[in-house]
Amino acid sequence: MTKPLTPEQKRANQVASMLEEFRHIDYGKALGKTQKTLQELARISRANEDGSVRCVCCWKLVIWNGGNCHGGHYIPREITGPTIDPINVWPCCVTCNKWLGGNLGAFRMFLAAEIGLTRLKELEARRREYKKWTLEELVEKRVAWMEEIRHHRKRLN
């Protein structure tokens, strides 16, 4: 009879499996999967016990996994440097994120209060940064975020 895998072994297997998957797909798809995982984490980690989360721009209450809640990026996803930085991704209602173009004025005011003006200016300075993540970096981030998401799913169920 085989012994059950330790958590470290399970994580190593997950990393190896995901790395193999990412090596067989386009880099943009690998980055997109990593972004989607971060967006999910941004929403679920800030949800209260009934699954509600406030839009950081208009403070509207939305369900974290409903169609009305996005993982909004202060610096757009097309800018590769901060695109998978958790400080750049926050819960945002669909109205603010999609129809109001991110509602950046309100988003900026929220970030200034939440992370401070110094960190906000550092984030904004990264707008011109180009970063091509290695597949290993993408996998490590994604696996870590998936572990956090599992924790929050248990918390909410």
Helices and strands as residue ranges (DSSP letters): H 7-23, H 27-44, E 52-54, E 61-63, E 69-73, G 86-88, E 89-93, H 94-94, I 95-99, H 104-115, H 117-125, G 126-128, H 135-156
